[in-house]
Structures are given as C-alpha cells and as structure tokens.
Amino acid sequence: MKKLALIIAGSFLLIFSSCVKQNFETPPISVLPTGTIYTIAQLKQMRADSGSFTYPDSASVFGVITMDETSGNIYKSAYMQDATGAVNLRLTQSGGLRVGDSIRVYLKGIYLSEYGGMFQLDSVQNDSNIVILATQKYIQPITATISDLDAGLYQGMLVKLDSVQFVSSELGYSYADADATTNRTLENSDGKTLIVRTSNYASFASTLLPQGNGSIVGIAGVFNTPQLYIRSLSEVDMTGGRYFIENFTTTLGSFNTFSDAGAQVWKWGIYDNGCAVMSGYSGSNYANTDWLVSPAIDLTNNTGTVLVVNQAAKYVYDQWQNIKILISSDYDGTSSPSVSGTWTELTAPNMPSGNDFNFVNSGDIDISAYDGQSHVYIAFKYVSTTSNACTWEIGRVVVK
C-alpha cells in the first residue's frame, strides 16, 4: 500500500511538472561545454567579417537579459547585454527568461545574422542553448539622446531618454491599435523624432499615451530605422509640462499670419528642410508690416521656461529694429496683434549675421516671467520699407 502511494505521488508530480511551461529546464552545465568564450562585440565583428553563419563548434557568450516577453510587447524573443554591446535572442519557444537573468548562451548550432539592421542570435533553443547562472542581476539604462540612436549607438541596449514627449498629433491615441503593432512618435526640443513601436498584444497596448514631457526607458531597437521598445509603463515618466515645438516641415503648421500693410506675406519655404519665410522684396523693395503668431501655449505647469528660435536672415543691414520677436499673455488669439494684446519684445542671445542664409540657434530666451499662464503667444513681427526689405526665415520654434 505504501509502495502504491509513492507511485501515485510520483505520477502526480510528473503530471504537474509537465504542465508548468513558465520556466524551461536548465540542463546540467556539463551537458553544454563552454568552449571558446566571445563577447557580444566580438560576435558582431564576426558577423561583419563573415556574414551570416551557423556556429559549428563549441563556443559561448555571457550576458544579462534586459527585456523579456512578460509584457507581451515581444514574442519568442529576448534582449541580452554585456559590457561590450547587446544582441536580440530569437527563441524557438516562448518563455523561460526574465529580466535580470545572467545567462550563458551555448552557440553551437545557433545562426548569427541581422534582421532589419538588428544583430541577432537566431534559432536559440531554450533547453539546449541557454544556461541560467543567476537571477536579478539588473542592468541600469544608459542615458542617451534621440540623436545617439539615429547615429546607430547603443543598438539593442537598455537606454533612457530624458526631456521627450509624444508628438501632439498622436495625443489621445493608445500605444497600439487593437489590431496591429503600431508606431508612435517621440520628439525632443531639437526637433528630433523617434519611433516607439508597440505590439497590440502588449499588456499596455490600450493605454493612452502620456500627454506630458519627461523620460522613457526601453530597448534601442532598429528595423530599417531606429525605434524604441518599452518594457513596462512604470518606466515611462512623462508628467512634466510639454514642450511647444513647431518645425515648419511642410507648412506654417499651427502658426497664423496677419498682414497690416503690403502685398508680401509670411509663407512656407523649403529652405533648411522647411521654414517660415518673409521678405518685402519682389523685384524691388516694398513697404510691409506682417506678423507670424503662434497658437496659445499653455505654461500652467511650467517653471524656468525658455524660448529657442532657429532662424536665418539676409540683406538685414540696419534693419534689426524692424525684425522683432515678441510675447503676449493677453492677446485674443484671432485679431491682428497690432490691435490686440500687450506685446513685449524679447532679446535673443544669438542672432543671424544678416549677411547670409545660415541658420543660427538663438540660445535660451528667458520667458519664465510667463510661467503659470495658460495662454501665451509668441510673435515674429516683420517691417520693411521701399528702401530696405530683408528676408527673414524661421526654421524652428521651441518653448520648453
């Protein structure tokens, strides 16, 4: 009877263990010889030198898992990082790895390749290629910028981007549409953008995008173009006041124009990848008074706010007194600014030379006196005469 009870108990344990697929079995290390040890950087160099290939001999690479499948944002995949770089592990089955797992990957039979520009170890068998050495060995993210990722730095690595926000045209949308993996767009105050790519199977797919400015942590991925993969919404902290950004990429965007005198008006130009342009010259000089005015900018939650303008000019000579950047908190938003609002002239640390069309960053123009105001307007006022009509180009306006 006692023997029968032991047989039944053993059978129960066998059935129970066969149902648990959350963690794959780790074979004894003796089953997987270490062989030659490579760093991730060395593997990348081998791929660059030899192209895609399958490891024929015993070899290993060590690293720590920085993204797993727990959130549903990736599937049959994980990202591993060491001191020299990172790699995407393409797994033959789902599950088994967790963020913070320190592992050894036995490389024999694994296919080394790239997909869409992402370096990867393909056809990784969970049970026969991976040895978990330790757990909870968490790696801290590298502070990076969108420009860094555009340049191909930190590919596959865990990074943190500060002072970013989702573009205003996407606010009110979720991270992913219900039926498809979706791209959303981050931006920074330099006008740089980055795709945040989210699977519709991610646990946070239906969550609305944050409306503020702040930081985000994720994997620096790539699929023909740089992108970011979020691990958890707990690593998205965007509760600060938003930047206002207008790049004039294809139109005058959110800005309005007003002409008090003259036939020439503010218009869009293709220079410097798009800009607002005003000139009183059209075969000869003409007298003009024209305004380019921002929409209302909300500084309710802002502190230490500055304005930054990217601009160029030519044929200015002595006309700087007729080209002005102004600010108002009592403008009505619809009338000509010459009859509505109290406008205060702003002084930029840097201005274009006025002798060429080279774009110059104005530097930080302090407008913190308007912090807490819900409706602040920025205006660019242009005046020309029949004796002098310069050209003024505004490439980007940022309030941050």
C-alpha positions in Angstrom: 0.0 0.0 0.0 2.8 2.3 0.9 4.5 1.5 -2.4 1.3 2.3 -4.3 1.0 5.7 -2.6 4.5 6.6 -3.6 3.8 5.6 -7.2 0.6 7.8 -7.2 2.5 10.7 -5.6 5.3 10.4 -8.2 2.8 10.3 -11.0 1.1 13.5 -9.7 4.4 15.3 -9.6 5.3 14.2 -13.1 1.9 15.4 -14.5 2.1 18.7 -12.6 5.7 19.5 -13.7 4.8 18.7 -17.3 2.1 21.5 -17.2 4.4 24.2 -16.0 6.0 25.9 -19.0 6.8 29.2 -17.4 10.5 28.2 -16.9 12.3 25.8 -19.2 14.5 23.2 -17.7 18.2 24.1 -17.4 20.3 21.2 -18.4 23.4 20.4 -16.3 26.3 22.7 -17.3 28.3 19.5 -18.1 25.9 18.9 -21.0 26.8 22.2 -22.5 30.6 22.7 -22.8 31.7 26.3 -22.6 34.2 26.2 -25.5 35.6 29.5 -26.8 34.2 32.5 -25.0 33.2 35.5 -27.0 31.9 39.0 -26.1 28.9 40.4 -28.0 31.2 42.9 -29.7 33.3 40.0 -31.0 30.3 38.3 -32.3 29.2 41.4 -34.1 32.7 41.7 -35.7 32.5 38.1 -36.8 29.1 38.8 -38.5 30.6 41.9 -40.2 33.6 39.9 -41.4 31.9 36.7 -42.5 28.3 37.5 -43.0 25.5 35.2 -41.6 26.6 31.8 -40.5 25.9 29.0 -38.0 28.4 28.2 -35.3 29.9 24.7 -36.0 32.0 24.4 -32.8 31.6 24.7 -29.1 31.5 28.4 -28.0 29.7 30.6 -25.5 28.7 34.2 -24.9 27.7 35.5 -21.5 25.2 38.4 -20.8 22.2 39.6 -18.8 18.6 39.7 -20.0 17.4 43.3 -20.4 14.0 42.6 -22.0 11.8 39.5 -21.8 8.3 38.5 -23.1 6.4 39.3 -19.8 4.6 42.4 -21.1 3.7 40.8 -24.4 5.5 43.5 -26.3 7.9 41.0 -27.8 7.3 37.3 -28.6 9.7 34.3 -28.7 12.5 36.9 -28.2 14.7 38.5 -25.6 17.4 41.1 -25.4 20.8 40.3 -23.8 23.5 42.8 -22.9 27.1 42.6 -21.8 29.8 45.2 -21.2 30.5 45.4 -25.0 27.1 45.6 -26.6 23.7 43.9 -26.9 22.0 41.2 -29.1 18.5 40.1 -29.8 17.9 36.4 -29.0 15.4 34.8 -31.3 14.0 31.9 -29.4 12.5 28.7 -30.7 9.8 28.7 -28.0 8.3 31.2 -25.7 9.0 31.7 -22.0 11.8 30.8 -19.6 13.8 34.1 -19.4 13.3 37.0 -17.2 14.9 40.5 -17.0 17.9 40.3 -14.7 18.8 36.7 -15.6 22.5 36.2 -16.0 22.9 33.6 -18.7 25.4 31.7 -20.8 24.4 31.1 -24.4 25.9 28.0 -25.9 26.5 29.0 -29.6 26.8 25.6 -31.3 24.1 25.4 -34.0 22.9 29.0 -33.5 22.5 31.2 -36.5 24.3 34.6 -36.4 22.5 37.2 -38.6 20.9 40.6 -38.9 17.2 41.4 -39.5 16.2 44.8 -40.5 19.6 46.0 -39.2 19.2 44.4 -35.8 22.0 42.0 -34.8 20.6 38.7 -33.6 21.3 35.1 -32.5 18.6 33.1 -34.3 17.2 29.6 -33.6 18.2 29.7 -29.9 16.9 26.5 -28.3 15.7 27.4 -24.8 16.5 24.0 -23.3 19.7 23.2 -25.2 21.4 26.6 -25.8 20.8 28.5 -22.5 22.2 28.1 -19.0 20.8 30.4 -16.3 23.6 31.3 -14.0 22.0 33.8 -11.6 18.8 35.9 -11.4 18.0 39.6 -10.5 21.3 40.9 -11.9 19.6 44.1 -13.2 21.4 46.4 -15.6 20.8 50.2 -15.4 19.8 52.0 -18.5 22.3 54.2 -20.4 21.2 57.9 -20.7 21.1 58.6 -24.4 19.5 61.0 -26.9 17.5 60.5 -30.0 20.5 61.7 -32.0 22.5 58.9 -30.4 20.0 56.3 -31.6 19.8 57.9 -35.0 23.6 57.5 -35.3 23.3 53.8 -34.5 24.7 54.0 -31.0 23.5 51.6 -28.3 21.7 49.2 -30.6 19.8 46.6 -28.6 20.8 48.1 -25.3 18.7 49.4 -22.5 18.6 53.2 -22.7 16.8 56.1 -21.0 15.7 59.2 -23.0 15.1 62.4 -21.0 13.1 65.5 -21.9 11.0 63.9 -24.6 7.3 63.8 -25.4 4.9 62.2 -27.8 4.0 64.4 -30.7 0.8 66.4 -30.2 -0.9 64.9 -33.3 -0.9 61.5 -31.5 -2.2 62.6 -28.1 -5.5 60.9 -27.3 -4.4 57.6 -29.0 -3.2 54.4 -27.3 0.2 52.9 -27.5 -1.0 50.5 -30.1 -4.1 50.0 -32.2 -6.3 47.0 -31.3 -5.5 45.0 -34.5 -1.8 45.8 -35.3 1.6 46.6 -34.0 1.8 50.4 -34.0 4.4 53.1 -34.3 4.0 56.2 -32.2 6.5 59.2 -32.3 8.6 60.8 -29.6 10.1 64.2 -30.1 12.7 66.3 -28.3 13.3 70.1 -28.2 15.8 69.8 -31.1 13.1 68.6 -33.4 14.4 65.1 -33.5 11.9 62.2 -33.6 12.0 58.5 -32.7 9.5 55.7 -33.3 8.1 53.9 -30.2 6.9 50.6 -31.6 4.4 48.6 -29.5 2.7 45.3 -30.2 -1.1 45.1 -30.0 -0.5 42.1 -27.7 1.4 44.2 -25.2 -0.3 44.4 -21.8 -0.3 48.2 -22.0 -1.3 48.4 -25.7 -4.7 50.1 -25.0 -3.3 52.6 -22.5 -3.5 56.2 -23.8 -0.2 58.0 -24.5 1.0 60.3 -21.7 0.4 63.9 -22.5 3.3 65.5 -20.7 7.1 65.7 -21.1 9.7 63.6 -19.3 11.7 60.3 -19.5 11.2 56.9 -21.0 13.2 53.7 -20.7 13.3 51.0 -23.3 15.4 48.9 -25.7 17.1 50.8 -28.5 15.8 48.7 -31.4 16.0 49.0 -35.1 14.0 47.8 -38.1 15.5 49.7 -41.0 15.1 52.8 -38.9 15.8 53.3 -35.1 13.0 52.6 -32.7 12.3 52.1 -29.0 10.6 49.1 -27.3 9.0 49.7 -23.9 9.4 47.1 -21.2 6.9 48.5 -18.7 4.8 51.6 -18.3 6.4 52.0 -14.9 9.5 53.2 -16.9 7.5 55.9 -18.6 7.5 59.1 -16.6 6.0 62.0 -18.6 4.2 64.2 -16.2 6.1 67.5 -16.8 5.0 70.5 -18.8 5.1 69.8 -22.5 7.5 71.5 -25.0 5.8 73.5 -27.7 7.6 72.7 -30.9 6.9 73.9 -34.5 9.3 72.8 -37.2 7.5 74.2 -40.2 8.3 70.9 -42.0 5.8 71.2 -44.8 3.5 74.2 -43.9 3.3 77.1 -41.5 1.8 74.5 -39.1 0.0 75.9 -36.1 1.1 79.5 -36.7 -1.2 82.2 -38.0 -0.3 85.1 -40.3 -1.5 88.7 -40.3 -0.7 91.4 -42.8 -1.2 95.1 -41.7 0.4 96.6 -44.8 1.9 95.5 -48.2 1.2 92.7 -50.6 4.0 90.4 -49.4 3.1 87.9 -46.6 4.7 85.2 -44.5 4.8 81.9 -46.4 6.3 78.5 -46.2 9.7 77.8 -47.8 11.7 74.6 -48.4 15.0 76.0 -47.1 16.6 74.1 -44.2 14.0 71.3 -44.5 11.1 73.7 -44.2 10.7 77.1 -42.6 8.5 80.2 -42.4 9.8 83.0 -44.8 9.0 86.7 -45.0 10.5 89.2 -47.5 9.3 92.6 -48.7 11.4 92.2 -51.8 9.6 91.3 -55.0 11.7 92.7 -57.9 12.1 95.8 -55.8 11.6 96.8 -52.1 8.1 97.2 -50.8 6.7 98.5 -47.5 5.2 95.8 -45.4 4.1 95.1 -41.8 3.5 91.4 -41.2 3.1 89.1 -38.2 3.7 85.4 -37.7 1.9 84.3 -34.5 1.9 81.1 -32.5 -1.2 79.4 -31.2 -1.8 79.8 -27.4 0.9 78.0 -25.5 0.0 76.6 -22.1 2.7 77.3 -19.4 0.4 76.4 -16.5 2.7 73.6 -15.3 6.0 75.1 -16.5 8.9 76.5 -14.5 12.0 78.1 -15.8 10.5 78.3 -19.3 12.7 79.4 -22.3 12.1 80.1 -25.9 14.5 78.9 -28.6 14.3 80.0 -32.2 16.3 78.6 -35.1 16.5 81.4 -37.7 18.3 82.9 -40.7 18.3 86.2 -42.4 19.9 88.2 -45.3 20.0 91.8 -46.5 19.3 93.0 -43.0 21.9 95.8 -42.7 20.5 98.3 -40.3 17.0 96.7 -40.2 17.2 94.7 -37.0 15.0 97.2 -35.3 12.3 96.2 -37.8 12.6 92.5 -37.1 11.3 91.6 -33.6 10.4 88.6 -31.5 7.6 89.4 -29.1 5.5 87.8 -26.4 2.0 88.4 -25.0 -0.3 86.8 -22.4 -3.4 88.9 -23.2 -3.7 88.6 -27.0 -7.2 87.4 -28.1 -5.8 84.8 -30.5 -7.8 85.9 -33.6 -7.4 89.7 -34.2 -4.3 91.3 -35.7 -1.7 91.5 -33.0 -1.3 95.2 -33.9 -4.7 95.9 -32.3 -4.9 93.1 -29.7 -2.6 92.2 -26.8 0.2 93.8 -24.9 3.4 92.7 -26.7 6.8 92.7 -25.0 10.0 92.5 -27.2 12.3 89.6 -26.4 16.1 89.7 -26.8 17.9 86.6 -28.1 21.5 85.8 -27.0 22.3 85.0 -30.6 21.0 86.4 -33.9 21.9 85.6 -37.5 24.6 87.7 -39.1 22.1 89.2 -41.6 24.6 88.8 -44.4 23.8 85.2 -45.3 21.2 82.5 -45.0 23.0 80.4 -42.4 20.5 79.3 -39.7 21.5 80.2 -36.1 20.2 78.9 -32.8 19.0 81.9 -30.7 20.1 80.3 -27.5 17.7 80.3 -24.5 15.5 83.3 -24.4 14.1 83.6 -20.8 10.3 83.8 -20.7 9.9 82.4 -17.2 8.1 85.5 -16.2 5.1 84.0 -18.0 5.2 80.6 -16.1 1.8 79.7 -14.8 0.0 81.4 -17.7 -2.4 79.3 -19.7 -2.4 81.4 -22.9 1.0 82.7 -24.0 1.6 83.8 -27.6 4.9 84.2 -29.5 5.0 86.6 -32.5 7.5 87.4 -35.2 7.0 90.9 -36.5 8.5 92.0 -39.8 8.6 95.5 -41.1 10.1 96.6 -44.5 10.3 99.8 -46.4 10.7 100.9 -50.0 14.4 101.4 -49.4 15.2 98.2 -47.5 13.4 94.8 -47.4 15.4 92.0 -45.9 14.5 88.3 -45.9 13.8 86.5 -42.6 13.5 82.7 -42.2 12.2 80.9 -39.1 13.2 77.2 -39.1 12.0 76.1 -35.7 10.3 77.5 -32.6 10.6 75.7 -29.3 9.2 76.7 -25.9 10.5 74.4 -23.2 
